[in-house]
């Protein structure tokens, strides 16, 4: 599990595609000394496993399913990525529950600067938006952020200077695709409500009483 608090922005050394899969090599810098083969690391919010470790270079094998669901296919040897190692059991929990399982991608459609702060607007599909709530949490390329606004075709976030400084959002551009993971708590609640709420009849006070509310 992760928290959405980015440890480091790292450089991609190579992104090699083969038979639908991908081999990704990233220079993870000094944190390599605390890593081992088999460790889980979130790369732009995607939970990946170190398959090889040579000095500061960590290799990750990316499956076809992950490539299809994320923006990993946009990475190349000049890319910068957000890095977060899996949370330790005794760590302070500072962000929100992030699993590293991406729900889909969103596209940046506007970047508005307000002094040192930035408001970023994204376009996203209904399957993502229905899992979001105003002022709730969302993971954008692995960064724990708060939803400032939601409408029928997208959402926006307000980014503080510290987040801009410490993450890849500092170099974000209109048209970029980002990985989105919605809040697991909202997904769990929605799944249960979908099971018990009526689908083909209006929800009335009487029906709620029948359901035990």
Secondary structure, 3 states (H helix, E strand, C coil): CECCCCCEEEEEEEEEEECCEEEEEEECHHHHHHCCCCCEEEECCEEEEEEEEECCEEEEEECHHHHHHCCHHHCCCCCEEEEEECCCCCCCCCCCCECCCCCEEEEEEEEEEECCEEEEEEECCHHHHCCCCCCCEEEECCEEEEEEEECCCEEEEEECHHHHHHCHHHHCCCCCEEEEEECHHHHHHHHHHHHHCCCCCCCCHHHHHHCCC
